[in-house]
Amino acid sequence: MADTTIHTIGRRKEAVCRVYIMPGSGKWDVNGRTLGDYFPRPSLVSAIQQPFTATDTLGRFDVKANIDGGGSTGQAGALRLAVARALVKMDEAHRPKLRDLGLLTRDARAVERKKPGRPKARKRFQFSKR
């Protein structure tokens, strides 16, 4: 199974990421751009590469990712989840290590909806006694 392309999906907030992983030299293609070009913040790049560094496979796979929706942090989280799931599909031995670091858990936190009679979800209008 190591010679084939693996396809997985990752989600975070409103972002959805489809990842295609194949054995290669560590080339990244995120929406037609390189990883550092698409995510200029180094903290996001290191978070995305966390599944590879945890399993000592950094530079062994080529990654092609299509990301849609959300902001940069949500997209980075979606990409990280998709990459972690792809590594588990490649080799089931990676599962315990990625599970212990929490990289296989879908972060379900999303924006809370606005409530009626309030300016935002929890904020209240200014109280006036008189």
MOWO-V401410 format. One record per backbone hydrogen bond with DSSP energy under -1.0 kcal/mol. NH is the residue of the N-H (numbers start at 1). CO is the residue of the C=O. Records with the same first field share a line. If there is no record, write none. Layout:
# MOWO-V401410
NH: CO, CO
This chain:
# MOWO-V401410
4: 1
6: 21
8: 19
10: 17
12: 15
15: 12
16: 68
17: 10
18: 66
19: 8
20: 64
21: 6
22: 62
24: 60
29: 63
30: 33
31: 65
33: 30
38: 34
39: 35
45: 41
46: 42
47: 43
48: 44
49: 45
53: 49
54: 50
55: 51
57: 52
60: 57
62: 22
63: 27
64: 20
65: 29
66: 18
68: 16
75: 71
76: 72
77: 73
78: 74
79: 75
80: 76
81: 77
82: 78
83: 79
84: 80
85: 81
86: 82
87: 83
88: 84
89: 85
90: 86
91: 87
94: 91
95: 92
98: 94
99: 95
100: 96
101: 97
102: 99
103: 98
118: 115
